[in-house]
């Protein structure tokens, strides 16, 4: 509540009790630097009689091992009849605290409870100190620096509109002082045209800088592309065409600019592919593994005819699949898992092959077991491994349906499991740098880098 909103002395409660003038705190300090306190008698707050001994308070709630800055409840006896909205100072534990009068006001001698916020004391002191310092600075400015004699006033400022060197009248680029006025521009244009026609007798055709030509693909030749072509020609080995206005030279210039613009578009598309904005993006990671497509085609398995990868895929596909599962760090069924479940994947698949081959001599039963084993390893496990690689290396499916990748992987492993296995094995490592090895658990040399 500000000092202009002080309550009237004329019976605010309708009784004989008088309000105490200055019985509240103002957020600002008076000229003497003191806060206004209430007293038990009348008097103007600026008079010395307005300051008297403050009222003591007692705590109502239980003191415990709590935050010392947490609010707590105290009991205060009103020293005077005060209205709602007043703030008074009370003494508690030899410290001064500011409390608010509860709603409805209080009578003199009436006991009321209120909440003390220890943080409020520091906030009020900081606010009062800041306001006092601001008032003192304003008074010093008004005394030391008169407004009309200020060197930065509107009339005396060196950057005013009249004195500014960049004003409308004083600017070297104003309409009257500009070296590029309309007359000078026409004169310079005429001189340029004469210099262009100096070496061409009978050639009076002017070259239009703002001309444009639309090509079949929708591209357009403009003056901007013309300027860009001039820069390209200046840096290239072929001689630049003169701007003589010749129609044949102009057509040649436009065609060359069109070709250069197409090159710029191709470079922009390549940049978009590198940033991953286009869908058909192919890029290589730190291990040299391509993302977005397979490294080799499905039927290119004959390229490694002299390596063990080809012969393992044709005659011993389960072992090649076991090597691929171990290389990718998957479980025996082609799924992701912890290391304690993946380090024996090669042994489990190979031991299964040894078991079915040991009972192959049994009529009918042996053949059925071998068929089921091959179907399980190549189709079931191979489909899971192929799906995992497709997802990891972001390889799209050839089928545009929602279940396309699963159907695609199943059909590939069912119809051509040998070629599909060779394609997957060749995708993780370049066979030119790291050829296949038949007698290792990963199908690679021991010095080959691992897949992260």
DANORGI-V105058 format. One record per run of one state. SS is the DSSP state (~ for helix, > for strand, _ for the rest). FROM is the first residue (numbers start at 0). LEN is the number of residues. If there is no record, write none. Layout:
# DANORGI-V105058
ss: (SS,SS)
from: (FROM,FROM)
len: (LEN,LEN)
This chain:
# DANORGI-V105058
ss: (_,~,_,>,_,~,_,>,_,>,_,>,_,>,_,>,_,>,_,>,_,~,_,~,_,>,_,>,_,~,_,~,_,>,_,>,_,~,_,~,_,~,_,~,_,~,_,~,_,~,_,~,_)
from: (0,2,5,18,19,47,50,54,59,71,77,80,82,86,92,94,100,105,106,110,116,117,144,181,197,212,214,219,221,222,235,246,275,282,284,289,291,300,304,307,315,316,328,338,342,344,358,364,392,403,415,416,428)
len: (2,3,13,1,28,3,4,5,12,6,3,2,4,6,2,6,5,1,4,6,1,27,37,16,15,2,5,2,1,13,11,29,7,2,5,2,9,4,3,8,1,12,10,4,2,14,6,28,11,12,1,12,24)
